[in-house]
Amino acid sequence: MKRIAYATLVILSLSLNSYLSVAAGAQDRPAGVAAANWVPVSDRLGIVLVQSEAPAAVPIPNSQPLLLKPPVPGYFMVKGANGWTRLVIIEPVKGPADVG
């Protein structure tokens, strides 16, 4: 009898946990960002992928196909006390010679 009670308790807690995690993820993204473009990293950090019109790939005869897809533009968003804020990453100035 105890096994049935424990099994029921475990199943209910797992069901509640999965429901809450799915429900929280769907709502917790910046306003104006589509779900398809949002990649959550944590509950306070995420990446917004910017969909751009890419030109159609031109097949090159007698060559190996590229194993990597071209990079996708995007930006980071961080959640603070006042809501979501876009992070701007500035590339550092290249140093002398091959350093940096």
Backbone atoms as SQL, in Angstrom:
CREATE TABLE atoms (id INTEGER PRIMARY KEY, chain TEXT, resi INTEGER, resn TEXT, atom TEXT, x REAL, y REAL, z REAL);
INSERT INTO atoms VALUES
  (1, 'A', 1, 'MET', 'N', 0.812, -1.188, 0.000),
  (2, 'A', 1, 'MET', 'CA', 0.000, 0.000, 0.000),
  (3, 'A', 1, 'MET', 'C', 0.863, 1.264, 0.000),
  (4, 'A', 2, 'LYS', 'N', 1.956, 1.193, 0.770),
  (5, 'A', 2, 'LYS', 'CA', 2.846, 2.349, 0.824),
  (6, 'A', 2, 'LYS', 'C', 3.491, 2.599, -0.536),
  (7, 'A', 3, 'ARG', 'N', 3.799, 1.537, -1.255),
  (8, 'A', 3, 'ARG', 'CA', 4.416, 1.696, -2.567),
  (9, 'A', 3, 'ARG', 'C', 3.486, 2.440, -3.521),
  (10, 'A', 4, 'ILE', 'N', 2.218, 2.121, -3.486),
  (11, 'A', 4, 'ILE', 'CA', 1.254, 2.795, -4.353),
  (12, 'A', 4, 'ILE', 'C', 1.163, 4.273, -3.989),
  (13, 'A', 5, 'ALA', 'N', 1.163, 4.583, -2.718),
  (14, 'A', 5, 'ALA', 'CA', 1.100, 5.980, -2.277),
  (15, 'A', 5, 'ALA', 'C', 2.347, 6.740, -2.702),
  (16, 'A', 6, 'TYR', 'N', 3.522, 6.119, -2.519),
  (17, 'A', 6, 'TYR', 'CA', 4.769, 6.770, -2.921),
  (18, 'A', 6, 'TYR', 'C', 4.843, 6.945, -4.441),
  (19, 'A', 7, 'ALA', 'N', 4.435, 5.930, -5.172),
  (20, 'A', 7, 'ALA', 'CA', 4.451, 6.021, -6.635),
  (21, 'A', 7, 'ALA', 'C', 3.517, 7.122, -7.117),
  (22, 'A', 8, 'THR', 'N', 2.354, 7.227, -6.516),
  (23, 'A', 8, 'THR', 'CA', 1.408, 8.285, -6.881),
  (24, 'A', 8, 'THR', 'C', 1.989, 9.653, -6.577),
  (25, 'A', 9, 'LEU', 'N', 2.619, 9.794, -5.431),
  (26, 'A', 9, 'LEU', 'CA', 3.235, 11.069, -5.058),
  (27, 'A', 9, 'LEU', 'C', 4.350, 11.451, -6.028),
  (28, 'A', 10, 'VAL', 'N', 5.181, 10.493, -6.416),
  (29, 'A', 10, 'VAL', 'CA', 6.267, 10.763, -7.350),
  (30, 'A', 10, 'VAL', 'C', 5.712, 11.172, -8.712),
  (31, 'A', 11, 'ILE', 'N', 4.716, 10.480, -9.197),
  (32, 'A', 11, 'ILE', 'CA', 4.130, 10.798, -10.503),
  (33, 'A', 11, 'ILE', 'C', 3.496, 12.182, -10.495),
  (34, 'A', 12, 'LEU', 'N', 2.780, 12.511, -9.437),
  (35, 'A', 12, 'LEU', 'CA', 2.164, 13.835, -9.344),
  (36, 'A', 12, 'LEU', 'C', 3.212, 14.941, -9.272),
  (37, 'A', 13, 'SER', 'N', 4.282, 14.725, -8.522),
  (38, 'A', 13, 'SER', 'CA', 5.312, 15.763, -8.421),
  (39, 'A', 13, 'SER', 'C', 6.043, 15.946, -9.747),
  (40, 'A', 14, 'LEU', 'N', 6.308, 14.849, -10.464),
  (41, 'A', 14, 'LEU', 'CA', 6.950, 14.976, -11.772),
  (42, 'A', 14, 'LEU', 'C', 6.038, 15.665, -12.775),
  (43, 'A', 15, 'SER', 'N', 4.766, 15.360, -12.737),
  (44, 'A', 15, 'SER', 'CA', 3.813, 16.012, -13.639),
  (45, 'A', 15, 'SER', 'C', 3.734, 17.504, -13.362),
  (46, 'A', 16, 'LEU', 'N', 3.668, 17.877, -12.105),
  (47, 'A', 16, 'LEU', 'CA', 3.600, 19.296, -11.745),
  (48, 'A', 16, 'LEU', 'C', 4.880, 20.012, -12.138),
  (49, 'A', 17, 'ASN', 'N', 6.016, 19.387, -11.906),
  (50, 'A', 17, 'ASN', 'CA', 7.300, 19.990, -12.257),
  (51, 'A', 17, 'ASN', 'C', 7.411, 20.215, -13.760),
  (52, 'A', 18, 'SER', 'N', 7.032, 19.233, -14.569),
  (53, 'A', 18, 'SER', 'CA', 7.118, 19.394, -16.024),
  (54, 'A', 18, 'SER', 'C', 6.140, 20.449, -16.518),
  (55, 'A', 19, 'TYR', 'N', 4.952, 20.512, -15.929),
  (56, 'A', 19, 'TYR', 'CA', 3.984, 21.534, -16.324),
  (57, 'A', 19, 'TYR', 'C', 4.510, 22.928, -16.023),
  (58, 'A', 20, 'LEU', 'N', 5.067, 23.124, -14.843),
  (59, 'A', 20, 'LEU', 'CA', 5.573, 24.449, -14.467),
  (60, 'A', 20, 'LEU', 'C', 6.778, 24.851, -15.308),
  (61, 'A', 21, 'SER', 'N', 7.658, 23.926, -15.627),
  (62, 'A', 21, 'SER', 'CA', 8.835, 24.291, -16.415),
  (63, 'A', 21, 'SER', 'C', 8.457, 24.633, -17.847),
  (64, 'A', 22, 'VAL', 'N', 7.509, 23.943, -18.446),
  (65, 'A', 22, 'VAL', 'CA', 7.075, 24.260, -19.807),
  (66, 'A', 22, 'VAL', 'C', 6.320, 25.575, -19.830),
  (67, 'A', 23, 'ALA', 'N', 5.465, 25.806, -18.860),
  (68, 'A', 23, 'ALA', 'CA', 4.687, 27.037, -18.818),
  (69, 'A', 23, 'ALA', 'C', 5.579, 28.251, -18.588),
  (70, 'A', 24, 'ALA', 'N', 6.598, 28.127, -17.755),
  (71, 'A', 24, 'ALA', 'CA', 7.481, 29.260, -17.483),
  (72, 'A', 24, 'ALA', 'C', 8.326, 29.599, -18.696),
  (73, 'A', 25, 'GLY', 'N', 8.789, 28.612, -19.442),
  (74, 'A', 25, 'GLY', 'CA', 9.637, 28.863, -20.593),
  (75, 'A', 25, 'GLY', 'C', 8.909, 29.555, -21.724),
  (76, 'A', 26, 'ALA', 'N', 7.640, 29.289, -21.886),
  (77, 'A', 26, 'ALA', 'CA', 6.892, 29.878, -22.992),
  (78, 'A', 26, 'ALA', 'C', 6.632, 31.361, -22.768),
  (79, 'A', 27, 'GLN', 'N', 6.469, 31.775, -21.534),
  (80, 'A', 27, 'GLN', 'CA', 6.132, 33.167, -21.252),
  (81, 'A', 27, 'GLN', 'C', 7.360, 34.030, -20.990),
  (82, 'A', 28, 'ASP', 'N', 8.454, 33.441, -20.599),
  (83, 'A', 28, 'ASP', 'CA', 9.582, 34.218, -20.108),
  (84, 'A', 28, 'ASP', 'C', 10.582, 34.525, -21.213),
  (85, 'A', 29, 'ARG', 'N', 10.192, 35.418, -22.110),
  (86, 'A', 29, 'ARG', 'CA', 11.105, 35.913, -23.147),
  (87, 'A', 29, 'ARG', 'C', 10.786, 37.382, -23.371),
  (88, 'A', 30, 'PRO', 'N', 11.702, 38.143, -23.958),
  (89, 'A', 30, 'PRO', 'CA', 11.464, 39.567, -24.163),
  (90, 'A', 30, 'PRO', 'C', 10.248, 39.830, -25.054),
  (91, 'A', 31, 'ALA', 'N', 9.593, 40.946, -24.802),
  (92, 'A', 31, 'ALA', 'CA', 8.431, 41.330, -25.608),
  (93, 'A', 31, 'ALA', 'C', 8.882, 41.595, -27.042),
  (94, 'A', 32, 'GLY', 'N', 8.099, 41.127, -27.997),
  (95, 'A', 32, 'GLY', 'CA', 8.398, 41.350, -29.396),
  (96, 'A', 32, 'GLY', 'C', 9.329, 40.330, -30.019),
  (97, 'A', 33, 'VAL', 'N', 9.783, 39.346, -29.248),
  (98, 'A', 33, 'VAL', 'CA', 10.678, 38.317, -29.775),
  (99, 'A', 33, 'VAL', 'C', 9.849, 37.053, -29.986),
  (100, 'A', 34, 'ALA', 'N', 9.872, 36.538, -31.205),
  (101, 'A', 34, 'ALA', 'CA', 9.120, 35.325, -31.526),
  (102, 'A', 34, 'ALA', 'C', 9.755, 34.119, -30.842),
  (103, 'A', 35, 'ALA', 'N', 8.930, 33.147, -30.533),
  (104, 'A', 35, 'ALA', 'CA', 9.422, 31.941, -29.859),
  (105, 'A', 35, 'ALA', 'C', 10.458, 31.206, -30.711),
  (106, 'A', 36, 'ALA', 'N', 10.311, 31.262, -32.034),
  (107, 'A', 36, 'ALA', 'CA', 11.252, 30.578, -32.921),
  (108, 'A', 36, 'ALA', 'C', 12.628, 31.251, -32.918),
  (109, 'A', 37, 'ASN', 'N', 12.693, 32.525, -32.557),
  (110, 'A', 37, 'ASN', 'CA', 13.959, 33.273, -32.561),
  (111, 'A', 37, 'ASN', 'C', 14.605, 33.346, -31.190),
  (112, 'A', 38, 'TRP', 'N', 13.969, 32.812, -30.149),
  (113, 'A', 38, 'TRP', 'CA', 14.461, 32.927, -28.777),
  (114, 'A', 38, 'TRP', 'C', 15.156, 31.638, -28.366),
  (115, 'A', 39, 'VAL', 'N', 16.407, 31.764, -27.891),
  (116, 'A', 39, 'VAL', 'CA', 17.163, 30.625, -27.378),
  (117, 'A', 39, 'VAL', 'C', 17.532, 30.938, -25.935),
  (118, 'A', 40, 'PRO', 'N', 16.782, 30.392, -24.968),
  (119, 'A', 40, 'PRO', 'CA', 17.108, 30.689, -23.566),
  (120, 'A', 40, 'PRO', 'C', 18.378, 29.972, -23.133),
  (121, 'A', 41, 'VAL', 'N', 19.265, 30.708, -22.472),
  (122, 'A', 41, 'VAL', 'CA', 20.476, 30.120, -21.921),
  (123, 'A', 41, 'VAL', 'C', 20.237, 29.791, -20.451),
  (124, 'A', 42, 'SER', 'N', 19.620, 30.720, -19.744),
  (125, 'A', 42, 'SER', 'CA', 19.204, 30.516, -18.362),
  (126, 'A', 42, 'SER', 'C', 17.931, 31.333, -18.165),
  (127, 'A', 43, 'ASP', 'N', 17.461, 31.440, -16.923),
  (128, 'A', 43, 'ASP', 'CA', 16.244, 32.218, -16.696),
  (129, 'A', 43, 'ASP', 'C', 16.494, 33.720, -16.807),
  (130, 'A', 44, 'ARG', 'N', 17.757, 34.154, -16.820),
  (131, 'A', 44, 'ARG', 'CA', 18.063, 35.583, -16.911),
  (132, 'A', 44, 'ARG', 'C', 18.908, 35.954, -18.118),
  (133, 'A', 45, 'LEU', 'N', 19.226, 35.003, -18.996),
  (134, 'A', 45, 'LEU', 'CA', 20.063, 35.265, -20.160),
  (135, 'A', 45, 'LEU', 'C', 19.543, 34.466, -21.343),
  (136, 'A', 46, 'GLY', 'N', 19.536, 35.102, -22.510),
  (137, 'A', 46, 'GLY', 'CA', 19.089, 34.413, -23.706),
  (138, 'A', 46, 'GLY', 'C', 19.695, 35.034, -24.949),
  (139, 'A', 47, 'ILE', 'N', 19.527, 34.351, -26.077),
  (140, 'A', 47, 'ILE', 'CA', 20.037, 34.811, -27.357),
  (141, 'A', 47, 'ILE', 'C', 18.861, 34.977, -28.303),
  (142, 'A', 48, 'VAL', 'N', 18.830, 36.100, -29.013),
  (143, 'A', 48, 'VAL', 'CA', 17.816, 36.344, -30.032),
  (144, 'A', 48, 'VAL', 'C', 18.485, 36.157, -31.383),
  (145, 'A', 49, 'LEU', 'N', 17.986, 35.205, -32.170),
  (146, 'A', 49, 'LEU', 'CA', 18.515, 34.965, -33.503),
  (147, 'A', 49, 'LEU', 'C', 17.758, 35.836, -34.484),
  (148, 'A', 50, 'VAL', 'N', 18.493, 36.567, -35.312),
  (149, 'A', 50, 'VAL', 'CA', 17.895, 37.467, -36.289),
  (150, 'A', 50, 'VAL', 'C', 17.817, 36.723, -37.616),
  (151, 'A', 51, 'GLN', 'N', 16.613, 36.524, -38.092),
  (152, 'A', 51, 'GLN', 'CA', 16.422, 35.834, -39.363),
  (153, 'A', 51, 'GLN', 'C', 16.639, 36.826, -40.495),
  (154, 'A', 52, 'SER', 'N', 17.524, 36.488, -41.394),
  (155, 'A', 52, 'SER', 'CA', 17.787, 37.372, -42.519),
  (156, 'A', 52, 'SER', 'C', 17.562, 36.602, -43.813),
  (157, 'A', 53, 'GLU', 'N', 17.330, 37.347, -44.867),
  (158, 'A', 53, 'GLU', 'CA', 17.149, 36.739, -46.178),
  (159, 'A', 53, 'GLU', 'C', 18.518, 36.348, -46.718),
  (160, 'A', 54, 'ALA', 'N', 18.807, 35.069, -46.693),
  (161, 'A', 54, 'ALA', 'CA', 20.091, 34.591, -47.188),
  (162, 'A', 54, 'ALA', 'C', 19.955, 34.226, -48.662),
  (163, 'A', 55, 'PRO', 'N', 20.945, 34.566, -49.465),
  (164, 'A', 55, 'PRO', 'CA', 20.869, 34.174, -50.875),
  (165, 'A', 55, 'PRO', 'C', 20.939, 32.664, -51.007),
  (166, 'A', 56, 'ALA', 'N', 20.321, 32.164, -52.033),
  (167, 'A', 56, 'ALA', 'CA', 20.326, 30.718, -52.270),
  (168, 'A', 56, 'ALA', 'C', 21.741, 30.259, -52.557),
  (169, 'A', 57, 'ALA', 'N', 22.086, 29.100, -52.029),
  (170, 'A', 57, 'ALA', 'CA', 23.433, 28.566, -52.229),
  (171, 'A', 57, 'ALA', 'C', 23.603, 28.119, -53.674),
  (172, 'A', 58, 'VAL', 'N', 24.718, 28.501, -54.241),
  (173, 'A', 58, 'VAL', 'CA', 25.027, 28.119, -55.616),
  (174, 'A', 58, 'VAL', 'C', 25.892, 26.873, -55.562),
  (175, 'A', 59, 'PRO', 'N', 25.451, 25.782, -56.165),
  (176, 'A', 59, 'PRO', 'CA', 26.269, 24.563, -56.113),
  (177, 'A', 59, 'PRO', 'C', 27.562, 24.741, -56.896),
  (178, 'A', 60, 'ILE', 'N', 28.659, 24.252, -56.310),
  (179, 'A', 60, 'ILE', 'CA', 29.964, 24.322, -56.963),
  (180, 'A', 60, 'ILE', 'C', 30.318, 22.909, -57.391),
  (181, 'A', 61, 'PRO', 'N', 30.524, 22.692, -58.681),
  (182, 'A', 61, 'PRO', 'CA', 30.816, 21.333, -59.142),
  (183, 'A', 61, 'PRO', 'C', 32.177, 20.848, -58.659),
  (184, 'A', 62, 'ASN', 'N', 32.281, 19.550, -58.465),
  (185, 'A', 62, 'ASN', 'CA', 33.528, 18.886, -58.081),
  (186, 'A', 62, 'ASN', 'C', 34.125, 19.438, -56.792),
  (187, 'A', 63, 'SER', 'N', 33.303, 19.706, -55.799),
  (188, 'A', 63, 'SER', 'CA', 33.823, 20.176, -54.517),
  (189, 'A', 63, 'SER', 'C', 33.099, 19.455, -53.393),
  (190, 'A', 64, 'GLN', 'N', 33.713, 19.457, -52.231),
  (191, 'A', 64, 'GLN', 'CA', 33.087, 18.845, -51.074),
  (192, 'A', 64, 'GLN', 'C', 32.058, 19.821, -50.506),
  (193, 'A', 65, 'PRO', 'N', 30.948, 19.308, -49.989),
  (194, 'A', 65, 'PRO', 'CA', 29.995, 20.212, -49.352),
  (195, 'A', 65, 'PRO', 'C', 30.573, 20.745, -48.041),
  (196, 'A', 66, 'LEU', 'N', 30.232, 21.953, -47.712),
  (197, 'A', 66, 'LEU', 'CA', 30.690, 22.535, -46.457),
  (198, 'A', 66, 'LEU', 'C', 30.015, 21.830, -45.292),
  (199, 'A', 67, 'LEU', 'N', 30.767, 21.565, -44.270),
  (200, 'A', 67, 'LEU', 'CA', 30.222, 20.873, -43.111),
  (201, 'A', 67, 'LEU', 'C', 29.572, 21.844, -42.130),
  (202, 'A', 68, 'LEU', 'N', 29.929, 23.111, -42.197),
  (203, 'A', 68, 'LEU', 'CA', 29.378, 24.104, -41.280),
  (204, 'A', 68, 'LEU', 'C', 28.404, 25.008, -42.012),
  (205, 'A', 69, 'LYS', 'N', 27.339, 25.361, -41.327),
  (206, 'A', 69, 'LYS', 'CA', 26.401, 26.331, -41.887),
  (207, 'A', 69, 'LYS', 'C', 26.977, 27.725, -41.668),
  (208, 'A', 70, 'PRO', 'N', 26.570, 28.703, -42.468),
  (209, 'A', 70, 'PRO', 'CA', 27.058, 30.061, -42.243),
  (210, 'A', 70, 'PRO', 'C', 26.531, 30.597, -40.914),
  (211, 'A', 71, 'PRO', 'N', 27.256, 31.535, -40.298),
  (212, 'A', 71, 'PRO', 'CA', 26.814, 32.065, -39.005),
  (213, 'A', 71, 'PRO', 'C', 25.495, 32.808, -39.129),
  (214, 'A', 72, 'VAL', 'N', 24.741, 32.803, -38.048),
  (215, 'A', 72, 'VAL', 'CA', 23.456, 33.491, -37.986),
  (216, 'A', 72, 'VAL', 'C', 23.619, 34.710, -37.088),
  (217, 'A', 73, 'PRO', 'N', 23.203, 35.890, -37.565),
  (218, 'A', 73, 'PRO', 'CA', 23.327, 37.070, -36.705),
  (219, 'A', 73, 'PRO', 'C', 22.340, 37.000, -35.548),
  (220, 'A', 74, 'GLY', 'N', 22.715, 37.641, -34.442),
  (221, 'A', 74, 'GLY', 'CA', 21.852, 37.666, -33.272),
  (222, 'A', 74, 'GLY', 'C', 22.446, 38.555, -32.200),
  (223, 'A', 75, 'TYR', 'N', 21.794, 38.589, -31.058),
  (224, 'A', 75, 'TYR', 'CA', 22.265, 39.394, -29.940),
  (225, 'A', 75, 'TYR', 'C', 21.808, 38.769, -28.641),
  (226, 'A', 76, 'PHE', 'N', 22.486, 39.142, -27.539),
  (227, 'A', 76, 'PHE', 'CA', 22.172, 38.638, -26.218),
  (228, 'A', 76, 'PHE', 'C', 21.162, 39.554, -25.530),
  (229, 'A', 77, 'MET', 'N', 20.328, 38.955, -24.674),
  (230, 'A', 77, 'MET', 'CA', 19.411, 39.707, -23.826),
  (231, 'A', 77, 'MET', 'C', 19.615, 39.225, -22.395),
  (232, 'A', 78, 'VAL', 'N', 19.613, 40.156, -21.451),
  (233, 'A', 78, 'VAL', 'CA', 19.761, 39.812, -20.042),
  (234, 'A', 78, 'VAL', 'C', 18.577, 40.396, -19.279),
  (235, 'A', 79, 'LYS', 'N', 18.081, 39.658, -18.304),
  (236, 'A', 79, 'LYS', 'CA', 16.930, 40.093, -17.519),
  (237, 'A', 79, 'LYS', 'C', 17.415, 40.651, -16.199),
  (238, 'A', 80, 'GLY', 'N', 17.083, 41.904, -15.947),
  (239, 'A', 80, 'GLY', 'CA', 17.447, 42.561, -14.702),
  (240, 'A', 80, 'GLY', 'C', 16.204, 42.968, -13.928),
  (241, 'A', 81, 'ALA', 'N', 16.377, 43.873, -12.983),
  (242, 'A', 81, 'ALA', 'CA', 15.262, 44.326, -12.156),
  (243, 'A', 81, 'ALA', 'C', 14.218, 45.094, -12.961),
  (244, 'A', 82, 'ASN', 'N', 14.636, 45.746, -14.040),
  (245, 'A', 82, 'ASN', 'CA', 13.707, 46.538, -14.860),
  (246, 'A', 82, 'ASN', 'C', 13.217, 45.797, -16.094),
  (247, 'A', 83, 'GLY', 'N', 13.474, 44.507, -16.205),
  (248, 'A', 83, 'GLY', 'CA', 13.039, 43.737, -17.367),
  (249, 'A', 83, 'GLY', 'C', 14.211, 43.354, -18.251),
  (250, 'A', 84, 'TRP', 'N', 13.913, 43.024, -19.504),
  (251, 'A', 84, 'TRP', 'CA', 14.926, 42.556, -20.446),
  (252, 'A', 84, 'TRP', 'C', 15.690, 43.723, -21.058),
  (253, 'A', 85, 'THR', 'N', 17.009, 43.558, -21.185),
  (254, 'A', 85, 'THR', 'CA', 17.887, 44.568, -21.770),
  (255, 'A', 85, 'THR', 'C', 18.784, 43.894, -22.797),
  (256, 'A', 86, 'ARG', 'N', 18.958, 44.577, -23.927),
  (257, 'A', 86, 'ARG', 'CA', 19.834, 44.057, -24.969),
  (258, 'A', 86, 'ARG', 'C', 21.287, 44.357, -24.624),
  (259, 'A', 87, 'LEU', 'N', 22.151, 43.342, -24.764),
  (260, 'A', 87, 'LEU', 'CA', 23.575, 43.525, -24.521),
  (261, 'A', 87, 'LEU', 'C', 24.269, 43.803, -25.838),
  (262, 'A', 88, 'VAL', 'N', 25.134, 44.804, -25.834),
  (263, 'A', 88, 'VAL', 'CA', 25.917, 45.139, -27.021),
  (264, 'A', 88, 'VAL', 'C', 27.352, 44.702, -26.763),
  (265, 'A', 89, 'ILE', 'N', 27.871, 43.886, -27.650),
  (266, 'A', 89, 'ILE', 'CA', 29.239, 43.399, -27.518),
  (267, 'A', 89, 'ILE', 'C', 30.098, 44.181, -28.484),
  (268, 'A', 90, 'ILE', 'N', 31.128, 44.815, -27.951),
  (269, 'A', 90, 'ILE', 'CA', 32.027, 45.632, -28.758),
  (270, 'A', 90, 'ILE', 'C', 33.326, 44.866, -28.940),
  (271, 'A', 91, 'GLU', 'N', 33.723, 44.696, -30.195),
  (272, 'A', 91, 'GLU', 'CA', 34.969, 43.998, -30.487),
  (273, 'A', 91, 'GLU', 'C', 36.136, 44.879, -30.042),
  (274, 'A', 92, 'PRO', 'N', 37.114, 44.314, -29.333),
  (275, 'A', 92, 'PRO', 'CA', 38.260, 45.122, -28.906),
  (276, 'A', 92, 'PRO', 'C', 39.122, 45.497, -30.096),
  (277, 'A', 93, 'VAL', 'N', 39.860, 46.582, -29.942),
  (278, 'A', 93, 'VAL', 'CA', 40.781, 47.018, -30.981),
  (279, 'A', 93, 'VAL', 'C', 41.912, 46.010, -31.055),
  (280, 'A', 94, 'LYS', 'N', 42.287, 45.648, -32.272),
  (281, 'A', 94, 'LYS', 'CA', 43.354, 44.657, -32.442),
  (282, 'A', 94, 'LYS', 'C', 44.679, 45.236, -31.973),
  (283, 'A', 95, 'GLY', 'N', 45.396, 44.419, -31.219),
  (284, 'A', 95, 'GLY', 'CA', 46.677, 44.849, -30.668),
  (285, 'A', 95, 'GLY', 'C', 47.803, 44.778, -31.699),
  (286, 'A', 96, 'PRO', 'N', 49.003, 45.061, -31.291),
  (287, 'A', 96, 'PRO', 'CA', 50.130, 45.031, -32.216),
  (288, 'A', 96, 'PRO', 'C', 50.453, 43.602, -32.654),
  (289, 'A', 97, 'ALA', 'N', 50.976, 43.492, -33.844),
  (290, 'A', 97, 'ALA', 'CA', 51.384, 42.205, -34.447),
  (291, 'A', 97, 'ALA', 'C', 50.222, 41.240, -34.494),
  (292, 'A', 98, 'ASP', 'N', 50.453, 40.004, -34.100),
  (293, 'A', 98, 'ASP', 'CA', 49.418, 38.976, -34.176),
  (294, 'A', 98, 'ASP', 'C', 48.678, 38.811, -32.843),
  (295, 'A', 99, 'VAL', 'N', 48.945, 39.665, -31.868),
  (296, 'A', 99, 'VAL', 'CA', 48.285, 39.550, -30.570),
  (297, 'A', 99, 'VAL', 'C', 46.919, 40.213, -30.647),
  (298, 'A', 100, 'GLY', 'N', 45.927, 39.609, -30.036),
  (299, 'A', 100, 'GLY', 'CA', 44.603, 40.205, -29.958),
  (300, 'A', 100, 'GLY', 'C', 43.808, 39.856, -31.113);
